[in-house]
Amino acid sequence: GAVVSQHPSRVICKSGTSVKIECRSLDFQATTMFWYRQFPKKSLMLMATSNEGSKATYEQGVEKDKFLINHASLTLSTLTVTSAHPEDSSFYICSAEPRDRGSEKLFFGSGTQLSVL
Amino acid sequence: QKEVEQDPGPLSVPEGAIVSLNCTYSNSAFQYFMWYRQYSRKGPELLMYTYSSGNKEDGRFTAQVDKSSKYISLFIRDSQPSDSATYLCAAGETGGFKTIFGAGTRLFVKA
């Protein structure tokens, strides 16, 4: 199956710092990548859709200046949490949509646990 | 009403039991349906993908879609403790629309 690599798996940072999370598709090209946030025992909450070479589309209520998304190539998207605060602590997951396998199957990264002190 | 409804559980079964996980959906335009398994603090893993109605079997897992009743099911035969995880159903329309996820059902298989 398709492999999506997400790094780091865990990050602890001080309040006010910025954190970058990387999502890479290792064996396929991803036209579109998605970023989710997940709270404990809750389902995935879509934050934004990232398309290669264009601006990300953010879901309602998600601050685009807070959560910067860059999809610089067909295999890499990054999410930067700027000026992180404790309320940003969460589990962040990316998924990628293979370019040549139809638009439905999503393959997920392993997630990043962000803890802001 | 959420587009995809799923009972969050938890569901606890003994090892070897047949597990039935279910979702309902409201959008009749949904054409594809998926089940994902998610272990704690890991990303979801695609288990089953079904296009339109019907059954699909893969080892101990069977996915069923009944579009007439807008009902999605996942059956796990001979359940194992390693099946303990959260199972997420998902559905969507073709043509570049977003995939919609259910809330996920937490399953515990007791040895």
Chai-1 contact restraints between the chains, C-beta under 6 A:
chainA,res_idxA,chainB,res_idxB,connection_type,confidence,min_distance_angstrom,max_distance_angstrom,comment,restraint_id
A,S43,B,F101,contact,1.0,0.0,6.0,A-B,restraint_1
A,S43,B,A103,contact,1.0,0.0,6.0,A-B,restraint_2
A,S43,B,G104,contact,1.0,0.0,6.0,A-B,restraint_3
A,L44,B,F101,contact,1.0,0.0,6.0,A-B,restraint_4
A,I93,B,G43,contact,1.0,0.0,6.0,A-B,restraint_5
A,S103,B,G96,contact,1.0,0.0,6.0,A-B,restraint_6
A,E104,B,Y32,contact,1.0,0.0,6.0,A-B,restraint_7
A,K105,B,Y49,contact,1.0,0.0,6.0,A-B,restraint_8
A,L106,B,T99,contact,1.0,0.0,6.0,A-B,restraint_9
A,F108,B,G43,contact,1.0,0.0,6.0,A-B,restraint_10
A,F108,B,P44,contact,1.0,0.0,6.0,A-B,restraint_11
A,G109,B,G43,contact,1.0,0.0,6.0,A-B,restraint_12
A,S110,B,K42,contact,1.0,0.0,6.0,A-B,restraint_13
A,S110,B,G43,contact,1.0,0.0,6.0,A-B,restraint_14
A,G111,B,G43,contact,1.0,0.0,6.0,A-B,restraint_15
